[in-house]
Amino acid sequence: MHKQPFDKPGQWFRGNLHTHSTRSDGRLTPEAVCDYYRDRGYHFLSITDHFMQQYGYPITDTAPFRSDNFTTLLGAELHAGQTATNELWHILGIGLPADFPSNLIGEDGPGMTRRALDAGAYVSVAHPAWYNLTEEDVLSLHEAHSIEVINGISADHNDRIDSMYMVDVMLARGTRFDILATDDAHFKPNFRDTLRGWTWVKSEALTPEAILAALKAGHCYNSTGPEIFDVKVVPNDSVTIRCSPAESIFVTGKGARAVHQHGEGITEATLDIRRLNSAYCRITVRDAAGGRAWTNPIWWDV
């Protein structure tokens, strides 16, 4: 269970890894987007403008907006080829080089994913629910690090904010993705597309390099509200969780298998997981307001 971040050295940093600016179809300049998140207590941000010809294939330079308590990772929302439902692929590349080459002739989603990984990026399957990615689509991106399970703008675009179902399907099929929650903020009028989902990363330094390395190592959890302070796992035996006040804690495995504890203001719980009979589990903390926090999946053989 070395991927779990709670006993790792360093401190927690909060960030958003999917957002847009006027370099593509966002409504605020890159500087204003950085100011928005920094002023609300975020420690890191990736502006992921659409990497498309119509916008000049931007890798938005946010380096000038870094400070001692706020950093940025260069990134983009990558597009190539067609999904099984004839939609243009959407793939997040975080930590891309500033000179990442534009699309190759005939490039598809898996090819773009491989190229981003080869360039050193953290790669996430963007908002599967938003545009009806199929299981086969997601399986074709099996080399990616994570699946975006919360996509904030989707709540007001087509009421498909939540893609957790796809994570569970992939896990049940033995494909190992981590979890990512983001805003995908465009700052559109009458859209509540900010502060919807975020990532907590455990890192020894607030630098782009350290945050990127922690993401790739899985030293993070994601949330829409609650905080998770500690998780201790005895494989196939028990899980102990400490968290901010919650009304429900779930440990879920393959299929419908789960154990849970419900109550008011739960801040610590130990759950017996022997009956899960699953090669992995993941943990969800849900608070009284309906906010949720998720660990990355925990595999017993890691």
PyMOL commands that set and color helices and strands:
alter all, ss='L'
color gray80, all
select helices_A, chain A and resi 30-39+53-55+63-65+109-118+135-140+154-157+164-172+208-217+274-276
alter helices_A, ss='H'
color red, helices_A
select strands_A, chain A and resi 11-16+44-45+50-51+71-72+75-78+91-94+122-125+146-151+178-182+198-203+220-223+228-234+238-252+258-272+280-286+292-295+298-299
alter strands_A, ss='S'
color yellow, strands_A
deselect
rebuild
show_as cartoon
